[in-house]
Amino acid sequence: MVEGAFQGIELLPDATPTRQLFVLLHGLGASAAALLPLAGKLRTVFPDAAYVIPDAPSQCTDGGAGRQWFSINGMTDENRSARVAAALPALSALLQQAQERCHVSPAATALVGFSQGAIMALETSALHDGMVGRVLGFSGRFARLPEQAPAATTLHLMHGEADKVIPVSHAHAAYKRLQELQGDATLDIASAVGHELHDELIERAINRLQTCIPLRTWKQALDDA
């Protein structure tokens, strides 16, 4: 475990070279340490990857003890997109720095977010297509449904059917929109699961990472044929 290179936690592979990079984004009111269990489970399956888990840039403004990617005080459907957009440049810079530091390409980078972190991850894919190869959004949503689907990023949406914080309807709406736009996306819903990083959702996410061939790869194969 390496701490101090930035505000957060890095878990580096024992062997070199580093073949993949996972950047994990925590939820509102949490910190990098909250995602260590998730990183540990991913690491057992992808041991040659580096795991970068940043702390969100600011202290919670709603009285919570943890950190936030953006403030939810006074947030509405009208101003949500602007707040997320204002927070994205710092995350984009962090992503590029992590890729350079670990010598990993954008295509070999997965951006994983939970709750508010998932919002940041999904919006990154919408505004910066190809900055990462995959996005895994647990219990999140788009700040605003995209008008164009990412062409170079595969999106995996994971949600609990009993989520009371960010209702599962947002996951269904996002998947429907991405399908309409011919985007590369999957959707996994776990019944009787609330707003949490549940083991069932993590297992489904790992299965997607291991078995899901990006749509762009299929298209390229068809074009080559």
N, C-alpha and C positions, 0 to 999 in steps of 0.2 A: 504494500500500500504506500503510495506516495502522496503526501500532502504538502501544501505550501507553494507549489508551482503556480497555482491559481486558487481561487476561493472555492474549494470543494475537495473531491477525492478522485484519485486515479488508481486504477488497478491494472498493472501491466503484465503481459504474459511472461511466463518463465523462459520460454524459448523465443528465439528471433528467427526470421523477421515477424513483425506483427502483420497479420493477414487481414484483419477486420478491425473496425472501430465501432463501438457502441457508445453513444452519448445519451445519458439518462437524465430526464428532467422531472423533478419532484413536483408535487402538488402544492396548492396554497397552504401556507402555515406550516410547512415542513422544511426539511433541509436535505442535503446530499445523503446524510446517513440513513434517511428513511428508505432509500433505494438500494442499500447494500444487500438485503436479502434477495431482491430481484437480480442484481448483478451476480450474486453468488450462484443462482440457479442457471443463469445464462452462461456463466463461466464454466460450469461443468460440461456443457454441451459444446461451447465454442472457446476452448482453452487458449487458442492462438490469437485471441482478440484482446484489444485494449479497451478498458472501460473508463470513461470520463464522466464523472457525476458532479456537475457544478452546483453550487448554491445559487439560488435566485439572487438577483442583484440588490434587492432592497428589503428592509424589514417590513413585516406586515403592518398595514395601516388600519386594520379592522380590530385591533386589540389582541391578535394572535401572537404567539411566542416565536413563530417561525418566520419564513421569508416568502416573498411573493415575486412573481414575474411582472405582474401589473396589479394596480389597485382595483378592488371591486367596490370601493366606496362610491356610491352614487352611479354605479354602472347601469347602463340601459342597453337595449338592443341597438339603439342609435349610436352610442359612443363606444361600444365594445370593440369594433374593428379598429378604430383610431388608437385605442389604448394598446391593443395587441401590436399593431403596426409600429407604434413608437418603441416597443420593447424588442422588436425583431433585430435591428441592426447589431446590438450587443451580442445576441445569440449567434447571429451569422458570423461575426468576427471570432467568437469563441470556437465555433465549428471549424472554421478555416484554420485557426491556430492549432487546434487539436489534430486535424488531418496532417498539417505540416510537421508537427512535433512527432507524430506516430508514423509518418511516411505511409499514410493510407489514402487511397483515392476517394473521391466522393461516392463512386459506385459501390465501394466496399464499406461504406459508412451507413449505420442504422441509427436513426434518431428515435428514441423511445420516450414517451411522455405519459404521465398519469395525471388526470384531472386538469388543473391549470397548465401543467407541463405538456399534456396532450394537446391542448389548444395551441400552445406555442409550436409544437411539432407539426401539427396539421397546417397551420398558417405558414410555416416555413416552406412546406411543400408547395403551397399555393402560390407563394410570392417568389420563390427561388427554386424553380424546377431543376432537378439534377444536382442540387447541392448535397443531397444524400441519396443513396440508392433505395433505401426503405424507410418508411415511417411506421411505427407501431403506436397507435393511440389508444391508451387504456382509459375508459370512462371520461372521454373528452368530447369535443365538438369543434366544428369550425366556428370562428367568430362570425363569419358570414359565409353562406354556401358559395362554393367557387363558381365562377363563370367559365372557367376552362380547367380541364383536368391535367394534372402533371403528365408529361410524356416520358420522363426519365426517372420517375420515382414511383415505387409500388407502395400502396397504402394498405395497412392492416388495421382494421377497426375492431376493438375488443370492448365489450360492454356488458354490464350486469343488468338483467331484465328488471330487477327490483331497485335500481338506482334512483334515489330520491333527490340527489344533488344536481346531477346532470341527467335528465331522463333519457331513457333508451331511444325515445323518438328522435333525438338528435342524431344518433348513430344510423338509424334507418333512413332519415332524410339525407344524410351525407352519402350513404352508400347508393341510394336511389339516384341522387344528382350525379355522382361519379359514373354510374352505369349509363345514364343518359348521355354523358359527355364522352363515353367510350374510354373511361379511365381504367387504370390497373388497380383494382381494389378488392379486398376481401372483407367480410363481416362475420364476426363470431359473437353470439349472444349466449350468456350463461344464465339459465333460469335460477331463480331464488338467490341471486347474487346482487349485493347492493353496490355502493360506491366504494370499491376496494380493489386492491391488487390481489385478487383471489387466485389460489393455486390453479383452478380450472382454466381461468383465462390465461395465466402464464403458460400452462401446458399447451393450450391451443396456439398461442403466439409462437412458441418454440417449434411446434409442428409446422406452422406456416413458414417460418424461416428455413426449415429443413427441406420442405417439400414443394413450396410454391415457386414455380418458374415464372419470372416476370413476363408479362404480356408482350413487352417490347422484344424479348428474346424469341418468343414464338413468331412474332411478326417478321423479325429479321431472318429466321430460319425459312419461313415461307417465301420471303423475297429472294433469298439465295437459291431456293429450290426452283 
